[in-house]
Amino acid sequence: MTRTLEAVVIGGGYAGVVAANRLSTSDELSVTLINPRRDFVERIRLHQRATGTYGATVPYADVLAPSIRLTVDSVTRIDAPSRSLVLASGAVARYDHLVYAVGSHAATSEVPGTAEHTIALSTLEQADDLRDALAAVPTRAPVTVVGGGSTGIEVAAELAESGRPVTLLAGDRLGPSLHPAARATVARQLGRLGATVLAGAGARAAAVVDGGVHLADGRELPSALTVWTAGFGVPDLARRSGLRTDPLGRLVTDETLTSLDDERIVAAGDCAAPSGVPYRMCCAAAQPLGAQAADTVLRRVAGDAPRGRSLAIPGQCLSLGRRAGLLQLARRDDTALPVHLGGRLGAGLKEAVTAGTLVGLRTMSRRPGIIPALGLLQDPRRAGRLAAASPDLAPVQDRPALAD
């Protein structure tokens, strides 16, 4: 059968790769993935790339089905009325169906000095910048990591294990998405590695200067190198293109991941805000959201109404250096349970999940009809949260199939 429809995926992260592979199962769709890099980046290993323990990239040929075209470029504007994309190179790409999977990046901070005196860790380029910066300062020079979420914890542990004197400014509390028992385990392991953890309102970064960080309570913290991991934002492509977004800039969709403005556009991953109530930004959510976005397109191509899903996120993994880790179990609505596994067992589980993620992508490139395992889980509580959180964006009824 001749492939007569063009499906374009913007973004080659976890969600985009899963979506592109799944779309390639249709005999009617010609699939193109547009991404600014030639290689797939294992974002969940960027802290290892920064410290030189792992490369964190593989060729897209390893994770994309052979029929998928890779365009190495960036999209500067989505012209929804004409179903076209303006690329940074000046080229124009046309589509019949579009998957918006541009991911996320380090949030822009209003704290004075962050732009001039810190290095973020959310992209491959930033990981390389951090690696170079670490090589340029003495091993015993003090390093500060700002942000007590998963990225901050992992990079602080990695640096401390390599012999760096590290202070982690954790904000109000360390690991806010963790259960208190798991939080205590993380704090103990960071302490064993020699890292200092400061938490609470007074320990917030008030300003970053050359050679130090000023804290909210007036303390001055010496810092030869400051790593900024406090929060994530998303590219503003959807907002600049006139599509409806939430305050952070995520594309607002219904529960089928379809844009509220255009049925030809679906979103997946960190940049999606289903019903205005987005899932936590993480790899565990990105992959099943990528599969669901593709399924919405495939059902429309087949003339069927798409289906909404309630994604479950049953836990999270953290690496705490190379010899320890943490697996935090959670309810299907992503609230932490008082159950976690740590130490060497946690490290083994974290590595198994991380390595297994890449194995799964490679498997999907050869058998693109496979659904990511987490995509089979449902969260029965989401409907109630939607009604309570944003009644004006409650799940919509299935829309009719698109006309030719």
Salt bridges, closest charged atoms under 4 A:
GLU6 OE1 - ARG69 NH2 2.97
GLU42 OE1 - ARG45 NE 3.54
ASP62 OD2 - ARG362 NH2 3.49
ASP79 OD2 - ARG77 NH1 3.76
ASP96 OD1 - ARG83 NH1 4.00
GLU125 OE1 - ARG37 NH2 2.86
ASP128 OD1 - ARG49 NE 2.61
ASP128 OD1 - ARG131 NH2 3.37
ASP132 OD1 - ARG131 NE 3.90
GLU154 OE1 - HIS47 ND1 3.57
GLU154 OE2 - LYS350 NZ 3.21
GLU158 OE1 - HIS47 NE2 3.97
GLU158 OE2 - ARG322 NE 2.90
GLU161 OE2 - ARG323 NH2 3.55
ASP172 OD2 - ARG204 NH2 2.94
ASP217 OD2 - ARG219 NH2 2.82
GLU220 OE2 - HIS214 ND1 3.96
ASP236 OD1 - ARG240 NE 2.72
ASP246 OD2 - ARG250 NE 2.71
ASP254 OD2 - ARG399 NE 3.61
GLU255 OE1 - ARG382 NE 2.89
ASP295 OD1 - ARG22 NE 2.57
ASP333 OD2 - ARG381 NH1 3.27
ASP334 OD2 - ARG280 NE 2.84
GLU351 OE2 - ARG45 NH2 2.66
ASP379 OD2 - ARG385 NH1 3.03
